[in-house]
Amino acid sequence: MAHRALTTTAAAFATAAALLLTACGGGDDASSDDIDDAGNSSPSPTASNPSAAPGVKRPVIKLPSSFQLTFENWTSSDPVEQAMLDDAKEEVRAGYAAIIANDPDSEAVTFYDTEGIRGLTKQWIKSYTNKDLTVIGKLPAFDPKVVMAGNGKGAALTYCTDETDAKTRNRKTGKVEGNPAGTTPYVRYSVSLVKNEQGVWQNSSVHSERRKCSK
């Protein structure tokens, strides 16, 4: 599966980054309506959750039923941590939606990434779209752990994904592929985030490692 290299840092928590975002899982082809929805990044009139920054119009991100991205136990009793987790989830969803919609210039990705890594994120998306690949299946993201910066403007997030049922599908040939035989399906992500002037938490770097977590 393709890797995304994110080497620009934007906060004290930032680290060198290499992001693996794979999609997996068999299933029926998404309808044309589903694909259109996946790329819908028109602004929503209000924040989608009470912990989000008030007055900020966030992109509407929709994923088709052919790709089930789930977030297990991404909750916190601290409203600041919850706001960060919510934005971190949307960044992940935005990346997959951009692949599915064949949209390397996704406005939603731009919204949730710092300026320093947007170009690299675009390259990662194009590593799929240039090969006529989309993503399908099931991808759970679980075991999130958060460390907040003392100034409240930075955060470090780690979480795991299980790629057992995640796959790519060629748009032209319909060929479906998963990870090579013998590859562990578990990937651990370490993410650095910063809060911008509008109060939106944006990814500033990501690092991924296989065999570093399990369910």
C-alpha positions as CSV (number, residue, x, y, z in Angstrom):
1,M,0.0,0.0,0.0
2,A,1.1,3.6,-0.6
3,H,2.8,5.7,2.0
4,R,2.4,9.4,2.6
5,A,5.5,11.2,3.7
6,L,4.9,14.3,5.9
7,T,8.2,15.8,6.9
8,T,7.1,19.4,7.7
9,T,6.7,20.3,11.4
10,A,4.5,23.1,12.8
11,A,4.6,22.7,16.6
12,A,6.7,21.4,19.5
13,F,4.9,18.1,19.2
14,A,5.6,17.8,15.5
15,T,7.6,14.8,14.3
16,A,9.0,13.5,11.0
17,A,6.1,11.8,9.3
18,A,5.2,8.9,7.0
19,L,1.5,8.2,6.8
20,L,0.1,4.9,5.6
21,L,-3.6,5.4,4.8
22,T,-4.9,2.2,3.2
23,A,-8.4,1.2,2.5
24,C,-9.4,-2.4,2.7
25,G,-12.3,-4.7,2.4
26,G,-14.3,-6.3,-0.3
27,G,-17.8,-5.2,-1.1
28,D,-20.0,-3.9,-3.8
29,D,-19.0,-0.9,-6.0
30,A,-20.1,2.4,-4.7
31,S,-22.8,4.1,-6.7
32,S,-22.1,7.3,-8.6
33,D,-24.1,9.1,-6.0
34,D,-22.0,7.7,-3.2
35,I,-18.8,8.8,-5.0
36,D,-20.2,12.3,-5.5
37,D,-21.1,12.4,-1.8
38,A,-17.6,11.3,-0.8
39,G,-16.1,14.4,-2.4
40,N,-18.7,16.8,-1.1
41,S,-16.8,19.4,0.8
42,S,-19.2,22.3,0.9
43,P,-19.2,24.1,4.2
44,S,-21.7,23.2,6.9
45,P,-23.6,26.2,8.4
46,T,-22.7,25.2,12.0
47,A,-20.2,23.1,13.8
48,S,-21.2,19.4,13.9
49,N,-20.4,18.9,17.6
50,P,-20.7,21.1,20.7
51,S,-17.0,20.9,21.5
52,A,-16.0,22.4,18.1
53,A,-14.9,26.0,17.7
54,P,-18.1,28.1,17.5
55,G,-18.9,29.9,14.3
56,V,-16.4,27.8,12.2
57,K,-17.9,26.4,9.0
58,R,-16.4,22.9,8.6
59,P,-16.5,21.0,5.4
60,V,-19.2,18.3,5.0
61,I,-17.3,15.0,4.4
62,K,-19.3,11.9,3.3
63,L,-18.0,8.4,2.7
64,P,-19.8,5.8,0.6
65,S,-21.1,2.6,2.1
66,S,-18.4,0.7,0.2
67,F,-15.8,2.1,2.6
68,Q,-16.6,1.8,6.4
69,L,-14.2,3.9,8.4
70,T,-15.0,3.7,12.1
71,F,-13.5,5.3,15.2
72,E,-13.7,3.2,18.4
73,N,-13.8,5.0,21.7
74,W,-12.7,8.4,20.3
75,T,-14.3,10.2,23.3
76,S,-13.0,12.3,26.1
77,S,-14.7,13.9,29.1
78,D,-12.4,17.0,28.5
79,P,-14.1,19.2,25.9
80,V,-10.7,20.5,24.6
81,E,-9.5,16.9,24.0
82,Q,-12.8,16.0,22.4
83,A,-12.6,18.9,20.0
84,M,-9.1,17.8,19.0
85,L,-10.2,14.2,18.5
86,D,-13.2,15.3,16.4
87,D,-11.0,17.3,14.1
88,A,-8.4,14.6,13.9
89,K,-11.1,12.1,12.8
90,E,-12.3,14.5,10.1
91,E,-8.8,14.8,8.7
92,V,-8.6,11.1,8.3
93,R,-12.0,10.9,6.7
94,A,-11.1,13.8,4.4
95,G,-8.1,11.9,3.0
96,Y,-10.1,8.8,2.2
97,A,-13.0,10.8,0.8
98,A,-10.5,12.6,-1.6
99,I,-9.2,9.3,-2.9
100,I,-12.7,7.9,-3.4
101,A,-13.9,11.1,-5.1
102,N,-10.7,11.2,-7.3
103,D,-10.1,14.7,-5.9
104,P,-6.4,15.4,-5.1
105,D,-7.3,19.1,-4.5
106,S,-9.8,18.3,-1.8
107,E,-10.9,21.4,0.1
108,A,-11.6,19.3,3.1
109,V,-8.0,18.0,3.3
110,T,-6.8,21.6,2.9
111,F,-9.0,22.6,5.8
112,Y,-7.7,20.0,8.2
113,D,-4.0,20.0,7.2
114,T,-1.4,22.8,8.0
115,E,0.0,24.6,4.9
116,G,3.3,22.8,5.3
117,I,2.0,19.3,4.6
118,R,-0.9,20.0,2.1
119,G,1.3,19.4,-0.9
120,L,2.6,16.1,0.4
121,T,-0.9,15.0,1.3
122,K,-1.9,15.8,-2.3
123,Q,1.0,13.6,-3.6
124,W,-0.3,10.8,-1.3
125,I,-3.8,11.1,-2.7
126,K,-2.4,11.1,-6.3
127,S,-0.5,7.9,-5.6
128,Y,-3.9,6.3,-5.6
129,T,-5.8,8.4,-8.2
130,N,-3.0,8.4,-10.7
131,K,-3.2,4.6,-10.7
132,D,-7.0,4.6,-11.0
133,L,-7.3,3.2,-7.5
134,T,-10.1,3.8,-5.0
135,V,-10.5,2.3,-1.5
136,I,-13.1,-0.1,-0.2
137,G,-13.9,-2.3,2.8
138,K,-13.7,-1.7,6.5
139,L,-11.0,0.2,8.5
140,P,-11.4,0.6,12.2
141,A,-9.3,3.2,14.0
142,F,-9.0,2.4,17.7
143,D,-7.1,2.9,21.0
144,P,-6.6,6.7,20.7
145,K,-4.3,8.3,23.3
146,V,-3.9,12.1,23.7
147,V,-1.2,14.3,25.3
148,M,-2.1,18.0,25.2
149,A,0.5,20.8,25.2
150,G,0.5,23.0,28.3
151,N,-0.4,26.1,26.2
152,G,-3.5,24.3,24.8
153,K,-2.5,25.0,21.2
154,G,-0.7,21.7,20.4
155,A,-1.4,18.0,20.9
156,A,0.1,14.6,20.3
157,L,-2.3,11.8,19.3
158,T,-1.6,8.1,18.8
159,Y,-4.0,5.5,17.5
160,C,-4.1,2.2,15.7
161,T,-5.8,0.9,12.6
162,D,-6.7,-2.7,11.6
163,E,-6.3,-3.2,7.8
164,T,-7.6,-6.8,7.8
165,D,-10.6,-5.9,5.7
166,A,-9.2,-2.9,3.9
167,K,-8.4,-3.1,0.1
168,T,-7.9,-1.0,-3.0
169,R,-10.0,-1.4,-6.2
170,N,-9.0,-0.4,-9.7
171,R,-11.6,1.9,-11.1
172,K,-11.1,0.6,-14.7
173,T,-10.5,-3.1,-14.2
174,G,-12.3,-3.7,-10.9
175,K,-9.3,-5.6,-9.6
176,V,-9.3,-5.7,-5.8
177,E,-6.1,-6.0,-3.8
178,G,-5.2,-6.0,-0.1
179,N,-1.9,-6.1,1.8
180,P,0.6,-8.8,0.6
181,A,0.4,-12.2,2.3
182,G,2.1,-12.2,5.7
183,T,1.8,-8.5,6.3
184,T,0.5,-7.6,9.7
185,P,-2.7,-5.6,9.4
186,Y,-2.1,-3.4,12.4
187,V,-0.6,0.1,12.0
188,R,0.1,2.6,14.7
189,Y,-0.1,6.3,14.0
190,S,1.6,9.2,15.8
191,V,0.1,12.5,14.9
192,S,1.0,16.1,15.8
193,L,-1.8,18.7,15.7
194,V,-1.9,22.4,16.2
195,K,-4.9,24.7,16.8
196,N,-5.1,27.5,14.2
197,E,-6.5,31.0,14.8
198,Q,-10.0,29.8,14.0
199,G,-9.8,27.2,16.7
200,V,-9.6,24.2,14.2
201,W,-7.1,21.5,15.1
202,Q,-5.0,20.7,12.0
203,N,-2.5,17.9,11.3
204,S,1.1,19.1,11.2
205,S,2.8,15.7,11.0
206,V,2.1,12.0,11.0
207,H,4.3,8.9,11.5
208,S,3.2,5.3,11.1
209,E,4.6,2.0,12.1
210,R,3.5,-1.6,11.5
211,R,3.5,-4.2,14.2
212,K,3.3,-1.6,16.9
213,C,-0.3,-2.3,18.1
214,S,-2.9,-5.0,18.1
215,K,-6.6,-5.5,19.0
